[in-house]
Amino acid sequence: MSGRTGDGRAVRRFALNQWTTRRWSVAEAVDGCVRHGVEAIGLWRQDVAEQGLEETVELVGDAGLRVSSLCRGGFLTSGDALDDNRRAIDEAAALKAACLVMVVGGLPGVVPGEPLGAISRDLAGARERVAEALAVLAPYAGERGVRLALEPLHPMYCADRAVLSTLGQALDLAEPYPVEQVGVVVDTFHVWWDPQVFRQIARAGERIASYQVCDFLSPLPADVLLGRGVMGDGVIDFAPLTAAVTEAGYTGDIEVEIFNADVWAADPDEVLPRIMARFGELVGG
């Protein structure tokens, strides 16, 4: 089977991140992928847990889908996150996911969406915690055939979600490890603004573990997490980014990850063909 746009043209390498169609359970998303001709799916740990890991493995396998990513591990800056990340690695191994996306965490004590309490403002120290945790987790992942994919997030998320804000920072952190153990995510929403992005994509080369796409809406909604729009609804020029990722040697799935209230409220069976058509028109690959 192959992903197709509404006019029947093949959309190569299209992968559906499950939260793009957040109303769907794992089982519904797998079924939706089959019905719409999508070959790969990115899964979320909490949804996999709700469905059941063994059942999810069976559902995906029976459908013949690739698991383009498992979201997410990380949040390494506060407390002891190692045990949960080991579990995430084990889940990714069971699902044969192409990578485990790592959102590394913000400043210790800063919780997304909650008022500030007792926090640390030591940004350099938080980044060092990430490096220390990665030194433990990378070998564990390597032993299980799982690739960790460090995801730099837009700087507006530095305080509460990810102290890695640029692709260059993520590559610096990944470089001590074999490429099959630690790679990076190129997510258009998070990197489009970076004046060094094309240089860093070229530098990344075979470390690119995932290419995720959505648009950057302007103005952003009050909840900036929901500013991930359908391609063509925002400000990103996708063609040069896709060309750069391709020239760097990336041949994997291209995963559409949209967080948007209007998209989530719509019927996924109506949303998915529209997204696939925009993908074919604007992203390519």
N, C-alpha and C positions, 0 to 999 in steps of 0.2 A: 504494500500500500504506500501511497505517497501523499503528502499534504498538498491541497489544491486551493486555489483562490476561487471566488465565486464564478469566474468565467472559465474555469477548468484548467487554467495554466498551472503547471506543477510549481509548488513552492518548496524549493530544496532546503532541507536542514531545519525547517521550522520545528520548534519545540514549545510546548505550552507549559508555562509555569502554572501550577495548580491554582495559585492565588489570583491569577488573572480572572479566573472564573470561580471566585471564592465561594459562591453559593453551592458549588458541586462538592460532594464528598469525594474521597479517593475513588470509590467504585464508580460514581457518576462521571468523574473526570476521565477515568480510563475508558468508560463506555463512550463518552463524548469524543475523545480522541479517535477511537475506532470509527465512529460514525462520520466524522469530518475528515478522515484520512490523514490524521496527524500521527507521526511515527515515534515521537519522543515526548516525555513529560518530566517536568521538574516537580518534585514532591516536597512537602513540608512535614517536619517530624511530628508535630502535634496531630496532624490529620492522619498520618500513618499510624500513630499510636491509637487513635480513635477507631480506625478501621481494623487495626491489628497488623503487626509486622508480617507475620507468616501469611495472612490472607492477602496483604498488599503484594508481597512477593509473588504469590500465585496469580493474582489478578493481572499484574503487569506482564508476567511471563506468558500467561494464556493469551493475552492480547497482542503479544509480540512487540511490545513497546520498549524502547530504550529509556533508561532513567538518566536524563541529561544532568540532573543535579539533585542533591538532597539539601534542603535548607532547614535548619542551619546549626552549625556549631559556633563556638566562640564565646563571647562575653567573658574574656579571660582576665579582665582587669580588677574584678571584685571577687573576694572570697575564694573558695576552692572550686573552680570550675572543671577541674581535670576529670573527675569521675563522670560527669555528664557528657563531656566531650569524648571520652572513651566509649560511652554508650552510643553516641552519635556516629562514631567511626564504625562500630560494630553494625549499626543499622545500615549505614552506607554500603558496607561490605555485603550484607545480606541482599540488598537491593541491586547490587552491581552498578551503583551510581557512578557516573563519570567523574564526579567530584563531590566533596562535602564543602559547601560554602561556609566560610568562616567570617562572621561579623564580629570583630574582635572585642567590642565593648568600649564604653566611654570612660569618663573620669570615675574613679571609685566613689560609690555612694549616689551618683546621679542616676535616677531611674526615669526612663522615658515616660513623659506625661504626668509626672508627679512633682509637687513642690520640692524645692531644695531643702535637704536636712543637713545632717553631718556628712560633708563631702571632703574629698581631697582635690586640691587644685594643682597637684603635681603632674602636669601633662607628660613630662619626660619620664617620670617614674611609672606612669601608666603604660607608656609604650615599652618600657623595659619589662614590665610584667608580662606583656604580650610575648615578647621575645623569649622570656624564660619559660613560659607555658608551651610555646611552640617547640622548644628544644626537647620537651618531654613527649609531646603529642606526635610530632613528625615521625619518629621511629616506630611508634605504636601503629600509626596509620600505614607506614610502609610495610610492616610485617603482615598487614591484612589486605594489602593491595588497594588501599584507599588513597586518593589524592586530595590533600587539603587545598582549598582554593581561597586565598586571602582576598577579601573584597574591600577595597578602599571605598568609603562613602563620602558624599559631598560634604564639604567643611561644616555645613549647618548642622550636621549630625555628630560633630566631634565630641561634644560634651556628653551626650547621652547614649550614643550607639557605637561609634567607631573612632578611635584615636588614629587610625590610618585614614588620611584624607586624599592622598594622591597615589596614582599608580607607581610612581617612583618610590614612595615610602614602602609600598607593599613589596616591590621587587627587591629593595634593600633587605627586607626582612626574610624574603624567600631564598635569597642567593646562597646561603650556606648549605642548603639542602638539595638533594637530587631532584631533578625536575619532576620525576614521577611521584615524589612525595609531597612537594609543596609547589603549587602554582598560584596564579592570580586570576581574578575575575575582571574582565573589562565590561563594565555596565555603563551604557550610554548616559543614563540619568546622572550618574555620579562623576563621570570624567569629561563630559563634553566641553566644559568650561576651561579646562586646564591648558595653559599655553604650551606645556611640555607633552601633551598627550600623544602626539604622533611620534615624537622621539622615544617616549617610554613604551609605546606599543611595539615599535621596532626592536627596542631593547628586550622586551619581554619574550619575543619569539616563541619557542616551544614551552615557555612557562604559562602561556595563556591556557587556562583550564576551562574557562567558560566565557562566552560572549552573550551578554544579556542586553535586551533592548526594550525601551519604552521612550516616550517623549517627556520633555521637561515643560510643564505647563507654566504659562505666565498670564496673569498673576497666579502665584501659588495659592492653594486653599489655606484656610486657617490651620488645618492639620497638614503640615508640609509632607508628612509621610504619604498623603494621598494625592500628591502632585505628579504621580507617575501616570502619564496619559497615553492614549492610543497614538501610535506613530502618525505624524502629520497634524496633530492637534496642538503641538507646542513649537519649540524653537530649535530643535536639534536638526542638523544636517547629517543624515545617516550615511550617505554614500561614501564620503571620505573616511569615516570611521570603519565601515565595513571593508573598504578597500585596504586600509592599513592593517586591520586584523588578518585579512586574507594574505596580504603580502608578508606578514610576519610568520605565516605558515600554519595558522589555525584552520583546521578542517572539520571541527566538531559541530555539534548542534548549535543553533542560534535560538536562544530561549527568550520568549516574550514574557516579561514580568511587569504587569500593570497593577498598581494599587490606586484605585479611583472609585469614589462613591457612586458616580453615575454608571460606570461599567459594572460594578458589583450589583447594583440594583436591577440591571437589565437581564433579560433572559440569556443565559450563556449560549444557547443554541443560535441566538441571533447575533450575539457579540462575536463569537469565534470566527464565523465567515468574514465579518468586517475586518477583524484584526488580521486574518490571513491575507486578505486582499491588500491591506495597507502594507503588510510585510513584503508582499511581492512587488508592490509599486515603489517602496521607499527604502527597504533594507536590503533585499536581495541576498546574495550569497550562493 
